[in-house]
Amino acid sequence: MRIHILGASGSGKTTLGNAISAYLNIKHEDADDIFWEPTVQRFTKRRSSIDREQVLRERLNESEGWVFSGVALPWAAPIEPLYDLVIFLQVDPTVRMARLKAREVERYGNRILEGGDRFEHSAGFLRWAASYDLSDPPVPDKVGRPNNVTLAVHEKWLSERPCPVLRLDSTQPIDELLLTTINYMKENISFVDFKSQALL
């Protein structure tokens, strides 16, 4: 089973990815860990397109089951034909931005305040994240984040998927989101747990 979870930043993709991974006993890969190089100050240096595609294909191949979460358009196109299920998480923009601001504070504390070494990076990230739901072109940030990922872009991409698409409201508790996902898979998709080889 190969599952892709997408949605706006702050919609809970990583949390649901971890939960599905643990339940199905398959690995979980986060798009940020493939898109960005592992630097001391995270999310500041993008991998080259060649390196990124190599890492993508190494970590997410057709012989394994996996969960792949994150904003991955258009650079993850090489593995899109492998998706057995796409999960689209949506959440009220106000709730989503509150989550992101709280996450920035939790991660970096006073470093995101004016004068701190994370101030410009954090402010740019939050501007970029807020632009997702706008009809206007999104605001690019200063560290190279993709500037074309909006709700409209995601909706267009979802409309073109040949595999099933499950839409979830991520204001629901994680246990409910996981239960809904597993029940949907049992009712709509025959799949194999790659580690146990059990048909579910």
C-alpha positions as CSV (number, residue, x, y, z in Angstrom):
1,M,0.0,0.0,0.0
2,R,1.4,3.4,-1.1
3,I,-0.3,6.4,0.4
4,H,0.2,10.1,-0.3
5,I,-1.1,12.6,2.2
6,L,-1.3,16.3,1.1
7,G,-2.8,19.5,2.2
8,A,-1.8,23.0,3.3
9,S,1.0,23.4,5.8
10,G,-0.4,22.9,9.2
11,S,-3.2,20.6,8.1
12,G,-1.7,17.6,10.1
13,K,-0.1,15.6,7.3
14,T,2.9,14.4,9.3
15,T,0.7,13.5,12.3
16,L,-1.7,11.4,10.2
17,G,1.3,9.9,8.3
18,N,2.9,8.7,11.5
19,A,-0.4,7.2,12.7
20,I,-1.0,5.3,9.5
21,S,2.6,4.2,9.3
22,A,2.4,2.8,12.9
23,Y,-0.9,1.1,12.2
24,L,0.0,-0.6,8.9
25,N,3.7,-1.2,9.9
26,I,5.0,0.6,6.9
27,K,7.5,3.4,6.7
28,H,6.6,7.1,6.6
29,E,8.6,9.6,4.6
30,D,8.1,13.4,4.9
31,A,8.4,15.5,1.8
32,D,10.5,18.1,3.7
33,D,13.2,15.5,4.4
34,I,13.5,14.9,0.7
35,F,13.1,18.4,-0.7
36,W,15.6,20.0,1.7
37,E,19.1,19.1,2.5
38,P,19.8,18.1,6.1
39,T,21.4,21.3,7.4
40,V,22.0,22.6,10.9
41,Q,19.4,25.3,10.3
42,R,16.6,23.3,8.7
43,F,14.7,24.3,5.5
44,T,17.3,26.6,4.2
45,K,19.1,24.7,1.4
46,R,17.2,22.8,-1.3
47,R,18.5,19.6,-2.8
48,S,19.3,19.9,-6.5
49,S,16.7,18.4,-8.7
50,I,18.9,15.5,-9.6
51,D,19.8,14.6,-6.0
52,R,16.2,15.1,-5.0
53,E,14.9,12.7,-7.6
54,Q,17.5,10.1,-6.6
55,V,16.6,10.3,-2.9
56,L,12.9,10.2,-3.9
57,R,13.2,7.0,-5.9
58,E,15.5,5.4,-3.3
59,R,13.1,6.0,-0.4
60,L,9.8,5.5,-2.2
61,N,9.8,2.6,-4.6
62,E,7.2,0.3,-6.0
63,S,8.5,-2.8,-4.1
64,E,7.6,-1.5,-0.7
65,G,4.6,-0.1,1.2
66,W,4.9,3.5,2.5
67,V,3.2,6.7,3.5
68,F,4.5,9.9,1.9
69,S,3.3,13.1,3.4
70,G,3.8,16.7,2.5
71,V,3.7,19.4,-0.2
72,A,5.4,17.7,-3.1
73,L,4.1,19.3,-6.3
74,P,5.4,19.2,-8.9
75,W,8.7,17.6,-8.0
76,A,7.4,14.2,-6.9
77,A,5.8,13.5,-10.3
78,P,8.1,10.5,-10.9
79,I,6.4,8.5,-8.1
80,E,2.8,9.7,-8.6
81,P,1.8,6.6,-10.7
82,L,2.6,4.5,-7.6
83,Y,0.0,6.0,-5.4
84,D,-2.7,3.6,-4.3
85,L,-4.5,6.2,-2.2
86,V,-4.3,10.0,-1.9
87,I,-5.5,11.6,1.3
88,F,-6.4,15.3,1.2
89,L,-6.5,17.1,4.6
90,Q,-8.4,20.3,4.9
91,V,-8.8,22.6,7.9
92,D,-10.2,26.1,8.6
93,P,-7.4,28.6,7.6
94,T,-7.7,30.3,11.0
95,V,-7.1,27.1,12.9
96,R,-4.3,26.1,10.5
97,M,-2.4,29.3,10.9
98,A,-2.8,29.2,14.7
99,R,-1.3,25.7,14.6
100,L,1.7,26.9,12.6
101,K,2.4,29.9,14.8
102,A,2.3,27.7,17.9
103,R,4.6,25.2,16.1
104,E,7.1,28.0,15.3
105,V,7.2,29.1,18.9
106,E,7.6,25.6,20.1
107,R,10.5,24.9,17.8
108,Y,12.4,28.2,18.0
109,G,11.1,30.2,20.9
110,N,12.3,33.8,21.0
111,R,14.5,33.2,18.0
112,I,11.5,34.1,15.8
113,L,11.0,37.5,17.4
114,E,12.3,40.6,15.7
115,G,16.0,40.6,16.0
116,G,16.2,36.9,16.4
117,D,18.2,34.7,13.9
118,R,14.9,32.9,12.8
119,F,12.8,36.1,12.5
120,E,12.9,36.6,8.7
121,H,12.7,32.9,8.0
122,S,9.7,32.4,10.2
123,A,7.9,35.5,9.0
124,G,8.5,34.4,5.4
125,F,7.3,30.9,6.1
126,L,4.1,32.1,7.7
127,R,3.4,34.5,4.7
128,W,3.9,31.6,2.4
129,A,1.6,29.3,4.4
130,A,-1.1,32.0,4.6
131,S,-1.2,32.4,0.8
132,Y,-2.4,28.8,0.3
133,D,-6.1,29.7,0.6
134,L,-6.0,32.9,-1.4
135,S,-7.1,33.2,-5.0
136,D,-4.3,35.7,-5.6
137,P,-0.8,34.3,-6.5
138,P,0.9,33.1,-3.4
139,V,3.6,35.2,-1.7
140,P,7.1,33.6,-2.2
141,D,9.4,33.5,0.8
142,K,13.1,34.2,1.0
143,V,14.4,30.7,1.3
144,G,13.2,29.0,-1.9
145,R,9.9,27.4,-0.9
146,P,7.7,26.5,-3.8
147,N,5.5,29.6,-4.5
148,N,2.8,27.9,-6.6
149,V,1.2,25.5,-4.1
150,T,-2.3,26.8,-3.4
151,L,-5.7,25.2,-2.8
152,A,-6.6,25.7,-6.4
153,V,-3.4,24.0,-7.5
154,H,-4.2,21.0,-5.2
155,E,-7.8,20.8,-6.4
156,K,-6.7,20.6,-10.0
157,W,-4.1,18.0,-9.2
158,L,-6.7,15.9,-7.2
159,S,-9.2,16.0,-10.1
160,E,-6.6,14.3,-12.3
161,R,-5.8,11.4,-10.0
162,P,-6.6,7.9,-11.3
163,C,-6.4,6.4,-7.7
164,P,-9.0,6.9,-4.9
165,V,-8.9,10.3,-3.1
166,L,-10.1,10.5,0.5
167,R,-10.9,14.0,1.8
168,L,-10.7,14.5,5.6
169,D,-11.4,17.4,7.9
170,S,-8.3,17.5,10.1
171,T,-9.9,19.3,13.0
172,Q,-11.1,15.8,13.9
173,P,-9.0,13.9,16.6
174,I,-6.2,11.8,15.1
175,D,-7.8,8.6,16.3
176,E,-10.9,9.4,14.3
177,L,-8.9,10.3,11.2
178,L,-7.0,7.1,11.4
179,L,-10.2,5.0,11.9
180,T,-11.9,6.7,9.0
181,T,-8.8,6.1,6.8
182,I,-8.5,2.4,7.6
183,N,-12.3,1.8,7.2
184,Y,-12.2,3.6,3.8
185,M,-9.3,1.4,2.7
186,K,-11.0,-1.8,3.8
187,E,-14.2,-0.9,2.0
188,N,-12.7,0.5,-1.2
189,I,-9.2,-0.9,-1.7
190,S,-7.7,-4.4,-1.5
191,F,-4.2,-4.0,-0.3
192,V,-1.3,-5.9,1.1
193,D,0.6,-5.2,4.3
194,F,4.0,-5.5,2.7
195,K,5.7,-6.7,6.0
196,S,3.1,-9.3,6.9
197,Q,2.0,-10.0,3.4
198,A,-1.6,-10.1,4.8
199,L,-4.4,-9.2,2.4
200,L,-6.6,-6.7,4.2
